[in-house]
Amino acid sequence: MRDVADLIGITERAVQLIVADLEAAGYLTRTRVGRRNRYTIDPTVALRHPAEADHPVGDLLVTFLHREDTPATEQTADQERATS
């Protein structure tokens, strides 16, 4: 969480609150791995906004993670990072 906070320029506490909110809403599942947590995204959960409720979060992730100028192997690595 510290790395994410540094990368996007918000506090670690803000990241913790966002992750807790996403976990409570069912978007993320936390698994304990040693002393760390591993988070998995459920791409089938519908977006929250009523205007977008018929779209799963996976559609949004594919939009952001798909880059035509990126080789397929790098896209796969990006998608794996997004789910952890």
N, C-alpha and C positions, 0 to 999 in steps of 0.2 A: 504494500500500500504506500510505503514511503516513496518508492520509485515512481509510482503513478502520480502521486501528489507533486513530486518534483518535476516530472515530465509535463504536466498540464498546468502547473502554477497555482495549485490550491493547497490548503493545509492537509496534513495526514488525517486529521480529525474529520474534515469535510469528506474525504474519500471514504472513511469508515462509515459515516452516516449514509452516504450514497449507496455503498455496498450493502449495508444492513437493510436499507429500504428496498433495494432490488432483490435481496434474498427473501425478505418478508412477502414481496409480491409474487414470488415464484420464478423470477427471471434467472436467478442464480441458485446453485446448490453448492454448499460448502462441504468439503471433505478434508479431514485432518490427515496430514502426511508428515509424520514426525512432529517437529515443533512448528510446522508451517500449515497454513490453510491453502487448499487448492479449490478454485472456483470453476464451476462448469456452467455454461450458459445453456438454458433450455430454449432452443430456437422456435419451438412450437407455441410458446405463450404469446397471446395477443397483446398488441400495444394498448396502452391505457386510455389514450384520448378517444372519446366516442367516435370522432370522425375517422379514426384509424383502427378501430377495434376489430375490423375484419381482416387485418393484416398481422401475421405473426412477426415477432421481433427478428426472426431469421432473415426475413426479406430485407429489413433495414441493414442488418449486418452484412449481407451479401453485397448490398449497394455500396457500403463504405469500404469493404475489404476487396472488392473486385477492381483491379487496376489493369487496364489493357497493356500498359507499358512494363508490367512486372512479369517475369517468367513464372510459369505455372508452379514450379517447385517453391518459389518464394511466396506465392499466394497461399499455397497449402500451409506453409510455416506460419504465415500471418493468421490464418484461420485457426490453427492449433493454438497460437498464443492467445487469441481472443477467447478461447474456451477454457483457458487455464487461469 
